[in-house]
Amino acid sequence: MVGTALPPPSAVPPGRYGPRVSSRIELEPEEVAGLIRGARLLELRHDTPPDVRRRFLDTALTAMDALCGLAERRGTDSVWDVLELLTHRELLAFTTLMASELAETNFALAPPDAGAQ
């Protein structure tokens, strides 16, 4: 299912016992920004002990999950609100990490339609 997007939450029918519960972490924009800062990505170095590195990276991945949850609930503008709260260096560290994490998944954009040329 490469390139297949999930339907928006409003398009998912409710479950047997009411609306489906999101599996995403639900935090406010300021909390998500704090979680990104709390990952301490700017402190990572080549000689960072593996256990500390894993803890920092796990925190950053949790922040990304919370950011995705915020986007699902409130839209893209809320993501920009979070990113606006970060310093330039924090933003670079976070986006660099998330780009590399995304590259290791099976995520891919759908190929362009050959008939649209």
C-alpha positions in Angstrom: 0.0 0.0 0.0 2.8 2.4 -0.9 1.5 5.9 -1.4 -1.9 5.1 0.0 -3.2 7.9 2.2 -5.5 7.2 5.2 -8.9 8.7 5.0 -9.6 11.8 7.1 -11.0 11.0 10.5 -14.4 12.5 9.4 -14.6 9.8 6.7 -14.1 6.9 9.0 -17.4 5.5 10.1 -18.0 5.3 13.9 -17.3 2.1 15.7 -20.0 -0.2 17.2 -19.8 1.7 20.5 -19.4 5.3 19.2 -16.7 7.3 17.4 -13.4 5.7 16.8 -10.6 6.8 19.1 -7.4 8.1 17.5 -4.3 6.2 18.2 -2.3 9.4 18.1 -1.0 11.3 21.2 -3.2 14.3 21.9 -1.2 17.4 23.0 -1.6 21.1 22.5 0.8 23.0 20.2 2.9 24.4 23.1 3.1 20.9 24.6 4.3 19.4 21.3 6.9 22.1 21.0 8.0 21.3 24.5 8.3 17.6 23.7 10.5 18.4 20.7 12.7 20.6 22.9 12.7 17.8 25.5 14.1 15.4 23.0 17.4 17.4 23.3 18.4 16.7 19.7 20.8 19.6 19.8 22.8 17.7 22.4 23.4 14.6 20.3 27.0 14.0 19.3 28.8 11.2 17.6 30.0 10.0 21.1 26.6 10.1 22.8 26.1 6.8 24.6 23.7 4.5 22.7 21.2 4.4 25.6 21.0 8.2 25.8 20.8 8.5 22.0 17.9 6.0 21.9 16.1 7.9 24.7 16.5 11.2 22.9 15.4 9.7 19.6 12.4 8.0 21.1 11.3 11.3 22.6 11.6 12.9 19.2 9.6 10.1 17.6 6.9 10.6 20.3 6.9 14.3 19.5 6.4 13.5 15.8 3.4 11.2 16.6 1.9 14.1 18.7 2.5 16.5 15.8 0.7 14.1 13.4 -2.2 13.8 15.9 -2.4 17.5 16.1 -2.5 17.8 12.3 -5.3 15.1 12.1 -7.4 17.0 14.7 -6.8 20.6 13.8 -5.2 20.7 10.3 -1.9 21.9 8.9 -2.1 25.3 10.4 -1.7 23.8 13.9 1.5 22.2 12.7 2.9 25.5 11.6 1.9 26.9 15.0 4.1 24.3 16.6 7.0 24.8 14.3 6.9 28.6 14.8 7.6 28.0 18.5 10.9 26.3 17.8 14.3 27.9 17.3 15.9 27.7 13.9 18.4 25.1 15.2 15.7 23.0 16.9 13.6 23.0 13.7 16.6 21.9 11.6 17.5 19.1 14.0 13.9 17.9 14.2 13.2 18.0 10.5 16.5 16.4 9.6 15.7 13.5 12.0 12.2 13.1 10.8 13.3 13.1 7.1 15.7 10.3 7.8 13.1 8.3 9.8 10.6 8.7 7.0 13.2 7.5 4.5 13.5 4.3 6.4 9.8 3.5 6.2 7.8 2.2 3.2 6.3 5.6 2.7 6.4 6.9 -0.8 4.4 9.3 -2.9 2.2 7.8 -5.5 3.9 8.0 -9.0 2.6 10.8 -11.2 -0.2 9.8 -13.5 1.3 9.0 -16.9 -1.9 10.0 -18.7 -1.8 13.6 -17.3 1.0 14.8 -19.6 
